[in-house]
Amino acid sequence: KDSFYNIISDLIEKQPNKEIRFSYDIDDSINWMETPPRVRFHLYRILQELIQNIRKHSSAKTAIIKLLQDNSLIKLIVTDNGKVFKNTSKNGIGINNIKSRLKEINGYLVIKSVNGTKFIITVKL
């Protein structure tokens, strides 16, 4: 496994809040060394922001993080079983930062809130 895989897994595994159980599944077929560095950087920062939002705002007990590749798309899917996310025109700084980062790397965000929240981030390579 390459270093980006290790960086992501360390980020998830070393969360200080043990009240939330984080689990993850990272697609082994993703060749991170061929993924543009900007994409890796922004995906990492986006994942940091989503984890922070879960810890601060969701009251979740579990969160699942998936990173997968589907042809020329990389998807980051983060799901928690906490409070329903209220997507408003006045989202906080964190969500706006995520959207700004996605604009930089030709990505987009879908938020689904039913029995928790699911963030689906898709980046076209």
The first five atom37 places (N, CA, C, CB, O) and aatype in JSON, in Angstrom:
{
  "aatype": [11, 3, 15, 13, 18, 2, 9, 9, 15, 3, 10, 9, 6, 11, 5, 14, 2, 11, 6, 9, 1, 13, 15, 18, 3, 9, 3, 3, 15, 9, 2, 17, 12, 6, 16, 14, 14, 1, 19, 1, 13, 8, 10, 18, 1, 9, 10, 5, 6, 10, 9, 5, 2, 9, 1, 11, 8, 15, 15, 0, 11, 16, 0, 9, 9, 11, 10, 10, 5, 3, 2, 15, 10, 9, 11, 10, 9, 19, 16, 3, 2, 7, 11, 19, 13, 11, 2, 16, 15, 11, 2, 7, 9, 7, 9, 2, 2, 9, 11, 15, 1, 10, 11, 6, 9, 2, 7, 18, 10, 19, 9, 11, 15, 19, 2, 7, 16, 11, 13, 9, 9, 16, 19, 11, 10],
  "atom_mask": [
    [1, 1, 1, 1, 1],
    [1, 1, 1, 1, 1],
    [1, 1, 1, 1, 1],
    [1, 1, 1, 1, 1],
    [1, 1, 1, 1, 1],
    [1, 1, 1, 1, 1],
    [1, 1, 1, 1, 1],
    [1, 1, 1, 1, 1],
    [1, 1, 1, 1, 1],
    [1, 1, 1, 1, 1],
    [1, 1, 1, 1, 1],
    [1, 1, 1, 1, 1],
    [1, 1, 1, 1, 1],
    [1, 1, 1, 1, 1],
    [1, 1, 1, 1, 1],
    [1, 1, 1, 1, 1],
    [1, 1, 1, 1, 1],
    [1, 1, 1, 1, 1],
    [1, 1, 1, 1, 1],
    [1, 1, 1, 1, 1],
    [1, 1, 1, 1, 1],
    [1, 1, 1, 1, 1],
    [1, 1, 1, 1, 1],
    [1, 1, 1, 1, 1],
    [1, 1, 1, 1, 1],
    [1, 1, 1, 1, 1],
    [1, 1, 1, 1, 1],
    [1, 1, 1, 1, 1],
    [1, 1, 1, 1, 1],
    [1, 1, 1, 1, 1],
    [1, 1, 1, 1, 1],
    [1, 1, 1, 1, 1],
    [1, 1, 1, 1, 1],
    [1, 1, 1, 1, 1],
    [1, 1, 1, 1, 1],
    [1, 1, 1, 1, 1],
    [1, 1, 1, 1, 1],
    [1, 1, 1, 1, 1],
    [1, 1, 1, 1, 1],
    [1, 1, 1, 1, 1],
    [1, 1, 1, 1, 1],
    [1, 1, 1, 1, 1],
    [1, 1, 1, 1, 1],
    [1, 1, 1, 1, 1],
    [1, 1, 1, 1, 1],
    [1, 1, 1, 1, 1],
    [1, 1, 1, 1, 1],
    [1, 1, 1, 1, 1],
    [1, 1, 1, 1, 1],
    [1, 1, 1, 1, 1],
    [1, 1, 1, 1, 1],
    [1, 1, 1, 1, 1],
    [1, 1, 1, 1, 1],
    [1, 1, 1, 1, 1],
    [1, 1, 1, 1, 1],
    [1, 1, 1, 1, 1],
    [1, 1, 1, 1, 1],
    [1, 1, 1, 1, 1],
    [1, 1, 1, 1, 1],
    [1, 1, 1, 1, 1],
    [1, 1, 1, 1, 1],
    [1, 1, 1, 1, 1],
    [1, 1, 1, 1, 1],
    [1, 1, 1, 1, 1],
    [1, 1, 1, 1, 1],
    [1, 1, 1, 1, 1],
    [1, 1, 1, 1, 1],
    [1, 1, 1, 1, 1],
    [1, 1, 1, 1, 1],
    [1, 1, 1, 1, 1],
    [1, 1, 1, 1, 1],
    [1, 1, 1, 1, 1],
    [1, 1, 1, 1, 1],
    [1, 1, 1, 1, 1],
    [1, 1, 1, 1, 1],
    [1, 1, 1, 1, 1],
    [1, 1, 1, 1, 1],
    [1, 1, 1, 1, 1],
    [1, 1, 1, 1, 1],
    [1, 1, 1, 1, 1],
    [1, 1, 1, 1, 1],
    [1, 1, 1, 0, 1],
    [1, 1, 1, 1, 1],
    [1, 1, 1, 1, 1],
    [1, 1, 1, 1, 1],
    [1, 1, 1, 1, 1],
    [1, 1, 1, 1, 1],
    [1, 1, 1, 1, 1],
    [1, 1, 1, 1, 1],
    [1, 1, 1, 1, 1],
    [1, 1, 1, 1, 1],
    [1, 1, 1, 0, 1],
    [1, 1, 1, 1, 1],
    [1, 1, 1, 0, 1],
    [1, 1, 1, 1, 1],
    [1, 1, 1, 1, 1],
    [1, 1, 1, 1, 1],
    [1, 1, 1, 1, 1],
    [1, 1, 1, 1, 1],
    [1, 1, 1, 1, 1],
    [1, 1, 1, 1, 1],
    [1, 1, 1, 1, 1],
    [1, 1, 1, 1, 1],
    [1, 1, 1, 1, 1],
    [1, 1, 1, 1, 1],
    [1, 1, 1, 1, 1],
    [1, 1, 1, 0, 1],
    [1, 1, 1, 1, 1],
    [1, 1, 1, 1, 1],
    [1, 1, 1, 1, 1],
    [1, 1, 1, 1, 1],
    [1, 1, 1, 1, 1],
    [1, 1, 1, 1, 1],
    [1, 1, 1, 1, 1],
    [1, 1, 1, 1, 1],
    [1, 1, 1, 0, 1],
    [1, 1, 1, 1, 1],
    [1, 1, 1, 1, 1],
    [1, 1, 1, 1, 1],
    [1, 1, 1, 1, 1],
    [1, 1, 1, 1, 1],
    [1, 1, 1, 1, 1],
    [1, 1, 1, 1, 1],
    [1, 1, 1, 1, 1],
    [1, 1, 1, 1, 1]
  ],
  "atom_positions": [
    [[0.85, -1.18, 0.0], [0.0, 0.0, 0.0], [0.89, 1.23, 0.0], [-0.96, 0.0, 1.22], [1.97, 1.25, 0.58]],
    [[0.4, 2.26, -0.67], [1.25, 3.45, -0.76], [1.04, 4.39, 0.41], [0.98, 4.18, -2.07], [0.17, 4.17, 1.26]],
    [[1.82, 5.42, 0.45], [1.82, 6.32, 1.59], [0.51, 7.09, 1.75], [2.96, 7.29, 1.47], [0.11, 7.38, 2.88]],
    [[-0.17, 7.44, 0.64], [-1.43, 8.17, 0.79], [-2.47, 7.31, 1.5], [-1.95, 8.63, -0.59], [-3.23, 7.8, 2.34]],
    [[-2.51, 6.04, 1.15], [-3.4, 5.11, 1.86], [-3.09, 5.15, 3.36], [-3.24, 3.64, 1.3], [-4.0, 5.24, 4.18]],
    [[-1.82, 5.1, 3.7], [-1.41, 5.12, 5.11], [-1.78, 6.44, 5.79], [0.09, 4.88, 5.24], [-2.19, 6.45, 6.95]],
    [[-1.63, 7.53, 5.08], [-1.98, 8.84, 5.63], [-3.47, 8.9, 5.94], [-1.58, 9.97, 4.66], [-3.87, 9.37, 7.01]],
    [[-4.29, 8.44, 5.01], [-5.74, 8.45, 5.21], [-6.13, 7.52, 6.36], [-6.48, 8.04, 3.91], [-6.92, 7.9, 7.23]],
    [[-5.6, 6.31, 6.36], [-5.97, 5.36, 7.42], [-5.51, 5.86, 8.79], [-5.35, 3.97, 7.13], [-6.23, 5.68, 9.77]],
    [[-4.34, 6.49, 8.87], [-3.89, 7.07, 10.14], [-4.83, 8.18, 10.61], [-2.48, 7.62, 10.01], [-5.16, 8.25, 11.79]],
    [[-5.25, 9.03, 9.69], [-6.18, 10.11, 10.04], [-7.44, 9.53, 10.69], [-6.55, 10.93, 8.79], [-7.92, 10.04, 11.7]],
    [[-7.97, 8.47, 10.11], [-9.21, 7.89, 10.6], [-8.98, 7.13, 11.91], [-9.82, 6.95, 9.54], [-9.75, 7.29, 12.86]],
    [[-7.95, 6.32, 11.95], [-7.71, 5.46, 13.11], [-7.3, 6.24, 14.36], [-6.64, 4.45, 12.79], [-7.53, 5.77, 15.48]],
    [[-6.71, 7.4, 14.2], [-6.17, 8.14, 15.34], [-7.09, 9.25, 15.83], [-4.84, 8.72, 14.99], [-6.63, 10.23, 16.41]],
    [[-8.38, 9.1, 15.59], [-9.32, 10.1, 16.09], [-9.4, 10.03, 17.61], [-10.7, 9.9, 15.47], [-9.54, 8.95, 18.17]],
    [[-9.32, 11.19, 18.28], [-9.27, 11.2, 19.74], [-10.61, 10.88, 20.41], [-8.8, 12.53, 20.22], [-10.63, 10.4, 21.54]],
    [[-11.71, 11.13, 19.74], [-13.02, 10.92, 20.35], [-13.41, 9.46, 20.21], [-14.09, 11.84, 19.7], [-13.87, 9.03, 19.15]],
    [[-13.24, 8.69, 21.26], [-13.54, 7.26, 21.21], [-15.03, 6.98, 21.35], [-12.78, 6.54, 22.31], [-15.45, 5.82, 21.28]],
    [[-15.84, 8.02, 21.55], [-17.29, 7.82, 21.63], [-17.89, 7.56, 20.25], [-17.96, 9.04, 22.26], [-19.0, 7.03, 20.14]],
    [[-17.16, 7.92, 19.2], [-17.61, 7.66, 17.83], [-16.71, 6.58, 17.25], [-17.58, 8.98, 16.95], [-15.48, 6.71, 17.25]],
    [[-17.33, 5.52, 16.76], [-16.55, 4.45, 16.15], [-16.44, 4.72, 14.65], [-17.19, 3.05, 16.41], [-17.43, 4.67, 13.92]],
    [[-15.23, 5.02, 14.21], [-14.96, 5.26, 12.8], [-14.48, 3.96, 12.16], [-13.9, 6.4, 12.61], [-13.61, 3.28, 12.7]],
    [[-15.06, 3.63, 11.01], [-14.56, 2.51, 10.23], [-14.35, 3.0, 8.81], [-15.54, 1.28, 10.28], [-14.91, 4.03, 8.4]],
    [[-13.54, 2.26, 8.05], [-13.25, 2.74, 6.71], [-12.98, 1.59, 5.76], [-12.06, 3.68, 6.72], [-12.61, 0.48, 6.17]],
    [[-13.17, 1.89, 4.49], [-12.9, 0.95, 3.41], [-12.3, 1.76, 2.27], [-14.21, 0.17, 2.96], [-12.97, 2.61, 1.68]],
    [[-11.05, 1.5, 1.98], [-10.36, 2.2, 0.91], [-10.08, 1.2, -0.2], [-9.03, 2.88, 1.41], [-9.43, 0.18, 0.02]],
    [[-10.57, 1.5, -1.38], [-10.42, 0.64, -2.55], [-8.93, 0.41, -2.84], [-11.13, 1.25, -3.78], [-8.19, 1.36, -3.11]],
    [[-8.52, -0.85, -2.8], [-7.12, -1.19, -3.05], [-6.69, -0.94, -4.49], [-6.86, -2.62, -2.7], [-5.5, -0.84, -4.78]],
    [[-7.65, -0.83, -5.38], [-7.28, -0.67, -6.8], [-6.93, 0.77, -7.17], [-8.43, -1.16, -7.68], [-6.47, 1.03, -8.28]],
    [[-7.15, 1.72, -6.26], [-6.81, 3.11, -6.56], [-5.29, 3.25, -6.58], [-7.45, 4.09, -5.51], [-4.61, 2.9, -5.62]],
    [[-4.79, 3.76, -7.68], [-3.36, 4.01, -7.79], [-3.11, 5.47, -7.4], [-2.83, 3.71, -9.25], [-3.18, 6.37, -8.23]],
    [[-2.83, 5.67, -6.12], [-2.69, 7.03, -5.6], [-1.5, 7.75, -6.21], [-2.56, 7.01, -4.1], [-1.5, 8.98, -6.3]],
    [[-0.49, 7.01, -6.62], [0.69, 7.65, -7.2], [0.37, 8.26, -8.57], [1.83, 6.63, -7.34], [1.06, 9.17, -9.01]],
    [[-0.67, 7.78, -9.22], [-1.08, 8.36, -10.51], [-2.18, 9.39, -10.34], [-1.54, 7.26, -11.45], [-2.58, 10.04, -11.31]],
    [[-2.67, 9.55, -9.13], [-3.7, 10.55, -8.84], [-3.0, 11.89, -8.65], [-4.55, 10.17, -7.57], [-2.02, 11.96, -7.91]],
    [[-3.46, 12.95, -9.31], [-2.79, 14.25, -9.18], [-2.62, 14.67, -7.71], [-3.58, 15.33, -9.94], [-3.54, 14.5, -6.91]],
    [[-1.46, 15.21, -7.37], [-1.21, 15.63, -5.99], [-2.26, 16.6, -5.45], [0.15, 16.27, -5.9], [-2.62, 16.53, -4.28]],
    [[-2.75, 17.5, -6.3], [-3.8, 18.45, -5.86], [-5.04, 17.71, -5.41], [-4.17, 19.43, -6.99], [-5.66, 18.08, -4.41]],
    [[-5.4, 16.65, -6.14], [-6.59, 15.85, -5.78], [-6.36, 15.18, -4.43], [-6.91, 14.78, -6.88], [-7.23, 15.21, -3.56]],
    [[-5.21, 14.57, -4.26], [-4.9, 13.91, -2.98], [-4.95, 14.91, -1.83], [-3.52, 13.23, -3.03], [-5.54, 14.64, -0.78]],
    [[-4.32, 16.07, -2.03], [-4.28, 17.09, -0.99], [-5.69, 17.53, -0.59], [-3.46, 18.29, -1.46], [-6.03, 17.56, 0.59]],
    [[-6.5, 17.88, -1.6], [-7.85, 18.38, -1.29], [-8.74, 17.28, -0.71], [-8.49, 18.96, -2.54], [-9.55, 17.56, 0.17]],
    [[-8.61, 16.06, -1.19], [-9.4, 14.96, -0.6], [-9.05, 14.77, 0.87], [-9.17, 13.65, -1.37], [-9.93, 14.56, 1.7]],
    [[-7.78, 14.84, 1.18], [-7.34, 14.71, 2.58], [-7.96, 15.82, 3.44], [-5.8, 14.74, 2.68], [-8.52, 15.55, 4.5]],
    [[-7.85, 17.05, 2.98], [-8.38, 18.19, 3.74], [-9.91, 18.11, 3.87], [-7.97, 19.52, 3.07], [-10.47, 18.46, 4.91]],
    [[-10.56, 17.66, 2.82], [-12.02, 17.5, 2.86], [-12.39, 16.44, 3.89], [-12.58, 17.13, 1.47], [-13.31, 16.62, 4.68]],
    [[-11.67, 15.33, 3.87], [-11.95, 14.27, 4.84], [-11.71, 14.76, 6.27], [-11.08, 13.03, 4.56], [-12.49, 14.45, 7.17]],
    [[-10.65, 15.53, 6.48], [-10.41, 16.12, 7.8], [-11.61, 16.95, 8.25], [-9.14, 17.0, 7.78], [-12.06, 16.85, 9.39]],
    [[-12.11, 17.77, 7.34], [-13.24, 18.65, 7.67], [-14.49, 17.84, 7.99], [-13.52, 19.62, 6.5], [-15.19, 18.14, 8.95]],
    [[-14.76, 16.81, 7.2], [-15.95, 15.99, 7.45], [-15.85, 15.26, 8.78], [-16.15, 14.98, 6.31], [-16.84, 15.18, 9.52]],
    [[-14.68, 14.72, 9.09], [-14.5, 14.05, 10.38], [-14.7, 15.04, 11.53], [-13.1, 13.41, 10.47], [-15.35, 14.72, 12.52]],
    [[-14.14, 16.22, 11.37], [-14.31, 17.25, 12.41], [-15.79, 17.6, 12.59], [-13.5, 18.52, 12.05], [-16.26, 17.73, 13.71]],
    [[-16.51, 17.76, 11.47], [-17.94, 18.07, 11.56], [-18.71, 16.96, 12.26], [-18.52, 18.3, 10.15], [-19.61, 17.24, 13.06]],
    [[-18.37, 15.72, 11.98], [-19.03, 14.59, 12.65], [-18.76, 14.67, 14.15], [-18.54, 13.23, 12.08], [-19.68, 14.54, 14.96]],
    [[-17.51, 14.89, 14.52], [-17.15, 14.93, 15.94], [-17.82, 16.1, 16.67], [-15.64, 15.03, 16.08], [-18.23, 15.95, 17.81]],
    [[-17.92, 17.25, 16.01], [-18.43, 18.45, 16.67], [-19.95, 18.57, 16.66], [-17.84, 19.65, 16.03], [-20.55, 19.05, 17.62]],
    [[-20.59, 18.13, 15.56], [-21.98, 18.5, 15.36], [-22.98, 17.35, 15.27], [-22.09, 19.3, 14.15], [-24.18, 17.58, 15.46]],
    [[-22.55, 16.14, 14.99], [-23.51, 15.11, 14.6], [-24.13, 14.32, 15.75], [-22.85, 14.17, 13.69], [-25.23, 13.8, 15.6]],
    [[-23.45, 14.22, 16.87], [-23.87, 13.34, 17.96], [-23.95, 11.88, 17.49], [-25.24, 13.78, 18.52], [-24.74, 11.1, 18.02]],
    [[-23.15, 11.53, 16.53], [-23.16, 10.17, 15.97], [-22.42, 9.22, 16.9], [-22.51, 10.15, 14.56], [-21.57, 9.62, 17.69]],
    [[-22.77, 7.94, 16.78], [-22.05, 6.87, 17.47], [-21.12, 6.13, 16.51], [-23.04, 5.89, 18.12], [-20.1, 5.57, 16.93]],
    [[-21.49, 6.12, 15.21], [-20.65, 5.46, 14.21], [-20.55, 6.33, 12.96], [-21.22, 4.07, 13.86], [-21.45, 7.11, 12.64]],
    [[-19.42, 6.17, 12.29], [-19.22, 6.84, 11.0], [-18.45, 5.87, 10.11], [-18.44, 8.21, 11.17], [-17.53, 5.19, 10.56]],
    [[-18.83, 5.82, 8.85], [-18.2, 4.94, 7.87], [-17.63, 5.8, 6.75], [-19.2, 3.88, 7.32], [-18.32, 6.66, 6.21]],
    [[-16.38, 5.55, 6.42], [-15.7, 6.31, 5.37], [-15.29, 5.35, 4.28], [-14.46, 7.07, 5.93], [-14.64, 4.33, 4.54]],
    [[-15.68, 5.67, 3.04], [-15.31, 4.83, 1.91], [-14.64, 5.69, 0.85], [-16.56, 4.11, 1.32], [-15.09, 6.8, 0.56]],
    [[-13.58, 5.17, 0.29], [-12.89, 5.8, -0.83], [-12.82, 4.76, -1.93], [-11.46, 6.33, -0.42], [-12.25, 3.69, -1.74]],
    [[-13.4, 5.07, -3.07], [-13.4, 4.1, -4.15], [-13.21, 4.77, -5.49], [-14.69, 3.31, -4.15], [-13.42, 5.98, -5.63]],
    [[-12.81, 3.98, -6.46], [-12.63, 4.49, -7.81], [-13.61, 3.77, -8.72], [-11.17, 4.32, -8.31], [-13.75, 2.55, -8.66]],
    [[-14.28, 4.55, -9.55], [-15.22, 4.02, -10.53], [-14.83, 4.63, -11.88], [-16.72, 4.35, -10.15], [-15.19, 5.77, -12.18]],
    [[-14.09, 3.86, -12.66], [-13.53, 4.35, -13.93], [-12.69, 5.58, -13.68], [-14.65, 4.66, -14.95], [-11.68, 5.5, -12.98]],
    [[-13.07, 6.73, -14.22], [-12.25, 7.94, -14.05], [-12.77, 8.83, -12.92], [-12.23, 8.74, -15.36], [-12.48, 10.02, -12.89]],
    [[-13.53, 8.25, -12.0], [-14.05, 9.0, -10.86], [-13.5, 8.44, -9.56], [-15.59, 8.97, -10.85], [-13.39, 7.22, -9.39]],
    [[-13.17, 9.32, -8.65], [-12.88, 8.9, -7.27], [-14.03, 9.4, -6.43], [-11.48, 9.46, -6.76], [-14.45, 10.55, -6.54]],
    [[-14.53, 8.51, -5.58], [-15.63, 8.87, -4.69], [-15.2, 8.72, -3.24], [-16.87, 8.01, -4.97], [-14.61, 7.71, -2.85]],
    [[-15.5, 9.73, -2.48], [-15.34, 9.71, -1.03], [-16.74, 9.76, -0.46], [-14.43, 10.92, -0.51], [-17.48, 10.73, -0.68]],
    [[-17.11, 8.73, 0.27], [-18.45, 8.65, 0.85], [-18.29, 8.57, 2.37], [-19.26, 7.42, 0.29], [-17.65, 7.65, 2.88]],
    [[-18.87, 9.52, 3.06], [-18.78, 9.57, 4.51], [-20.2, 9.57, 5.06], [-17.98, 10.83, 5.0], [-21.0, 10.46, 4.77]],
    [[-20.49, 8.54, 5.86], [-21.84, 8.35, 6.4], [-21.77, 8.29, 7.92], [-22.49, 7.05, 5.84], [-20.88, 7.65, 8.48]],
    [[-22.7, 8.96, 8.59], [-22.78, 8.83, 10.04], [-24.23, 8.58, 10.45], [-22.22, 10.1, 10.75], [-25.15, 8.81, 9.67]],
    [[-24.41, 8.11, 11.68], [-25.76, 7.83, 12.17], [-26.23, 8.89, 13.16], [-25.8, 6.45, 12.83], [-27.03, 8.61, 14.05]],
    [[-25.73, 10.09, 13.0], [-26.06, 11.17, 13.93], [-27.24, 12.01, 13.46], [0.0, 0.0, 0.0], [-28.12, 11.54, 12.74]],
    [[-27.24, 13.25, 13.9], [-28.31, 14.19, 13.56], [-28.38, 14.41, 12.06], [-28.09, 15.53, 14.28], [-27.38, 14.29, 11.34]],
    [[-29.56, 14.71, 11.61], [-29.76, 15.03, 10.19], [-29.12, 16.38, 9.91], [-31.29, 15.05, 9.82], [-29.3, 17.34, 10.66]],
    [[-28.37, 16.44, 8.82], [-27.7, 17.67, 8.41], [-28.71, 18.6, 7.75], [-26.52, 17.36, 7.46], [-29.46, 18.19, 6.87]],
    [[-28.72, 19.84, 8.18], [-29.61, 20.82, 7.59], [-28.83, 21.62, 6.56], [-30.23, 21.76, 8.67], [-28.02, 22.48, 6.91]],
    [[-29.08, 21.35, 5.29], [-28.38, 22.03, 4.2], [-29.12, 23.34, 3.91], [-28.31, 21.12, 2.92], [-30.23, 23.34, 3.37]],
    [[-28.49, 24.43, 4.27], [-29.12, 25.74, 4.08], [-28.23, 26.6, 3.19], [-29.38, 26.44, 5.44], [-27.09, 26.25, 2.9]],
    [[-28.77, 27.71, 2.79], [-27.97, 28.63, 1.98], [-26.86, 29.27, 2.8], [-28.86, 29.72, 1.37], [-25.91, 29.83, 2.24]],
    [[-26.96, 29.2, 4.13], [-25.95, 29.78, 5.01], [-25.19, 28.67, 5.73], [-26.6, 30.74, 6.03], [-25.11, 28.66, 6.96]],
    [[-24.64, 27.74, 4.96], [-23.83, 26.7, 5.57], [-22.63, 27.31, 6.26], [-23.39, 25.67, 4.52], [-22.23, 28.44, 5.98]],
    [[-22.05, 26.53, 7.16], [-20.9, 27.01, 7.92], [-19.64, 27.08, 7.07], [0.0, 0.0, 0.0], [-19.63, 26.71, 5.9]],
    [[-18.6, 27.55, 7.69], [-17.31, 27.72, 7.02], [-16.8, 26.38, 6.5], [-16.28, 28.34, 7.98], [-16.24, 26.32, 5.41]],
    [[-16.98, 25.3, 7.28], [-16.47, 23.99, 6.88], [-17.05, 23.5, 5.57], [0.0, 0.0, 0.0], [-16.31, 23.08, 4.69]],
    [[-18.37, 23.55, 5.44], [-19.02, 23.08, 4.21], [-18.63, 23.99, 3.05], [-20.56, 23.04, 4.38], [-18.4, 23.52, 1.94]],
    [[-18.57, 25.28, 3.31], [-18.17, 26.19, 2.23], [-16.71, 25.94, 1.81], [-18.34, 27.66, 2.68], [-16.39, 26.05, 0.63]],
    [[-15.84, 25.61, 2.76], [-14.46, 25.26, 2.42], [-14.42, 24.0, 1.56], [-13.63, 25.07, 3.69], [-13.65, 23.92, 0.6]],
    [[-15.24, 23.02, 1.9], [-15.3, 21.78, 1.12], [-15.72, 22.1, -0.31], [-16.28, 20.76, 1.77], [-15.11, 21.62, -1.26]],
    [[-16.76, 22.9, -0.45], [-17.23, 23.25, -1.8], [-16.17, 24.0, -2.58], [-18.51, 24.1, -1.7], [-16.0, 23.78, -3.78]],
    [[-15.44, 24.89, -1.91], [-14.37, 25.64, -2.56], [-13.25, 24.7, -3.01], [-13.82, 26.71, -1.62], [-12.73, 24.84, -4.12]],
    [[-12.88, 23.76, -2.17], [-11.85, 22.79, -2.53], [-12.29, 21.92, -3.71], [-11.51, 21.9, -1.32], [-11.49, 21.62, -4.6]],
    [[-13.55, 21.54, -3.72], [-14.06, 20.7, -4.81], [-14.05, 21.45, -6.13], [-15.47, 20.21, -4.49], [-13.8, 20.87, -7.18]],
    [[-14.32, 22.73, -6.08], [-14.26, 23.54, -7.29], [-12.86, 23.52, -7.88], [-14.7, 24.99, -7.0], [-12.69, 23.52, -9.1]],
    [[-11.84, 23.51, -7.01], [-10.44, 23.49, -7.44], [-10.05, 22.2, -8.17], [-9.54, 23.68, -6.24], [-9.15, 22.2, -9.01]],
    [[-10.74, 21.1, -7.85], [-10.33, 19.8, -8.4], [-11.42, 19.15, -9.24], [-9.93, 18.86, -7.26], [-11.43, 17.93, -9.44]],
    [[-12.36, 19.97, -9.74], [-13.4, 19.45, -10.63], [-14.24, 18.38, -9.94], [-12.77, 18.88, -11.89], [-14.52, 17.33, -10.52]],
    [[-14.64, 18.66, -8.71], [-15.45, 17.72, -7.96], [-16.76, 18.32, -7.53], [0.0, 0.0, 0.0], [-17.0, 19.52, -7.69]],
    [[-17.61, 17.47, -7.0], [-18.89, 17.98, -6.5], [-19.34, 17.17, -5.29], [-19.97, 17.93, -7.6], [-18.85, 16.08, -5.03]],
    [[-20.29, 17.75, -4.56], [-20.76, 17.22, -3.29], [-22.26, 17.01, -3.35], [-20.39, 18.16, -2.13], [-23.0, 17.86, -3.82]],
    [[-22.69, 15.85, -2.86], [-24.11, 15.56, -2.66], [-24.27, 15.22, -1.18], [-24.63, 14.38, -3.6], [-23.5, 14.43, -0.63]],
    [[-25.28, 15.81, -0.55], [-25.54, 15.54, 0.86], [-26.93, 14.92, 0.97], [-25.43, 16.84, 1.73], [-27.91, 15.49, 0.5]],
    [[-26.99, 13.75, 1.61], [-28.27, 13.08, 1.85], [-28.44, 12.94, 3.35], [-28.34, 11.68, 1.13], [-27.55, 12.47, 4.05]],
    [[-29.61, 13.36, 3.85], [-29.85, 13.3, 5.29], [-31.14, 12.57, 5.59], [-29.89, 14.7, 5.88], [-32.23, 13.14, 5.52]],
    [[-31.01, 11.33, 5.92], [-32.12, 10.5, 6.41], [-31.5, 9.53, 7.41], [-32.88, 9.74, 5.23], [-30.61, 8.76, 7.04]],
    [[-31.95, 9.54, 8.66], [-31.35, 8.69, 9.69], [-29.84, 8.89, 9.77], [-31.67, 7.21, 9.42], [-29.08, 7.92, 9.75]],
    [[-29.41, 10.11, 9.85], [-27.99, 10.44, 9.82], [-27.69, 11.25, 8.58], [0.0, 0.0, 0.0], [-28.6, 11.81, 7.96]],
    [[-26.43, 11.31, 8.23], [-26.04, 12.11, 7.07], [-25.03, 11.33, 6.23], [-25.44, 13.46, 7.51], [-24.17, 10.63, 6.76]],
    [[-25.17, 11.48, 4.92], [-24.23, 10.88, 3.98], [-23.71, 11.97, 3.07], [-24.9, 9.73, 3.15], [-24.48, 12.67, 2.41]],
    [[-22.38, 12.12, 3.05], [-21.72, 13.06, 2.16], [-21.09, 12.24, 1.04], [-20.63, 13.93, 2.91], [-20.3, 11.33, 1.3]],
    [[-21.43, 12.56, -0.19], [-20.88, 11.87, -1.35], [-20.09, 12.88, -2.15], [-22.0, 11.2, -2.23], [-20.64, 13.83, -2.71]],
    [[-18.78, 12.67, -2.2], [-17.89, 13.56, -2.92], [-17.39, 12.8, -4.14], [-16.71, 14.06, -2.02], [-16.9, 11.68, -4.02]],
    [[-17.51, 13.42, -5.3], [-17.07, 12.79, -6.53], [-16.1, 13.73, -7.23], [-18.27, 12.44, -7.45], [-16.37, 14.91, -7.41]],
    [[-14.95, 13.15, -7.63], [-13.93, 13.91, -8.32], [-13.61, 13.2, -9.62], [-12.66, 14.09, -7.44], [-13.29, 12.01, -9.63]],
    [[-13.69, 13.94, -10.72], [-13.35, 13.39, -12.03], [-11.86, 13.55, -12.25], [-14.15, 14.08, -13.18], [-11.31, 14.65, -12.14]],
    [[-11.21, 12.44, -12.55], [-9.75, 12.49, -12.8], [-9.44, 12.85, -14.22], [-9.11, 11.16, -12.47], [-8.27, 12.94, -14.59]]
  ]
}
